[in-house]
Amino acid sequence: MHLFAHRPTSTPSRLGLRGLACVLLLAVLAACGFRLKGTSPLPFDTLYTNINENSAFGADLRRLIVATSPNTRFVDDVTEAQVRLTQISMQRSMREISISPEGRVEEYELNLVFVFKLSDAQGRELLPPTTLSSTREVPYDPDALQAKQGEIGSLFQEMQRSLIDRIVRRITSPEVNEAYRNLPAVEPATQGIAPATPAVPDDSMPPLDYTPLPGPDMIPSSSY
């Protein structure tokens, strides 16, 4: 009587099946519009921005741009920059959207609006004034005021990170890359540095903290 030893499934076959599964998964994700994150090098090497680098928003924006486009270097002198990322405005607000029969706020809506543009050293727009916004809703409980303040602060931080990701996606888009590469050459006689947009004062950049929520006896106005 002959005994036949059990032979395990060959490793190459297993690897082949796994590889096929990965390919199918990537195909499904691509069909759904999912894009794997990675580097998206910008076509320019130096970038100036009037966004305060000492603010959490400015610092996080710089880190993500450099991580996305490692060849890009931020400069403090606008005359050294090939491209400028200009903050036009940034506004943060909070308004009540639900009030109880007793006249007390039950829910707030948080809003963050950022307007910016991208231009070259001669002031020619690569990306016209663009408005990005983020909105969140948060329930309000006057008996848990401190906890709600912390929750709102965390939501605003999350909203800022979301805006930063969208800003970077805009400036690294194929459209911006193509617009920069297709800029006509500037004649030496007409070369010059367009006036720089002044740095945004610290008080115009919303800090991560915020005005405390009203107590149970205070009803805020329609905007915050």
FENKAMO-V965112 format. One line per field, one symbol per residue. phi: phi as a letter, one per 20 degrees, with the letter a starting at -180 (. if undefined). psi: psi as a letter, one per 20 degrees, with the letter a starting at -180 (. if undefined). Layout:
phi=???
psi=???
This chain:
phi=.dddffdfgffgfffffffffffffffffffenfcffafcgffcdccdbefffeefffffffffffffcgeececeeffeefccddeeabccbbcecbcfgendfdbddecccccbbcbefenffebfgcddcbccdbfdcfecfffffffffffffffffffffffffffdfgffgffffefffefgfdfrefgffgffggfeegffebfgffffdcdfffcc
psi=pppoqppqpqghgghgggghhgghghggghhijpppqaqnpqjqhppqqjpoiiqhggghggghghhhnhipppqhohiiphqpoppgqpqprpqpipprhijqphqqppppppprrprahjjpphorpppqqppqqpqpoiilgghhghghghghghhghgggghghhgijqhgggghghjpqqpqhhjqrpqpqpqqpqhiioprhrrpqqqrijporaiq.
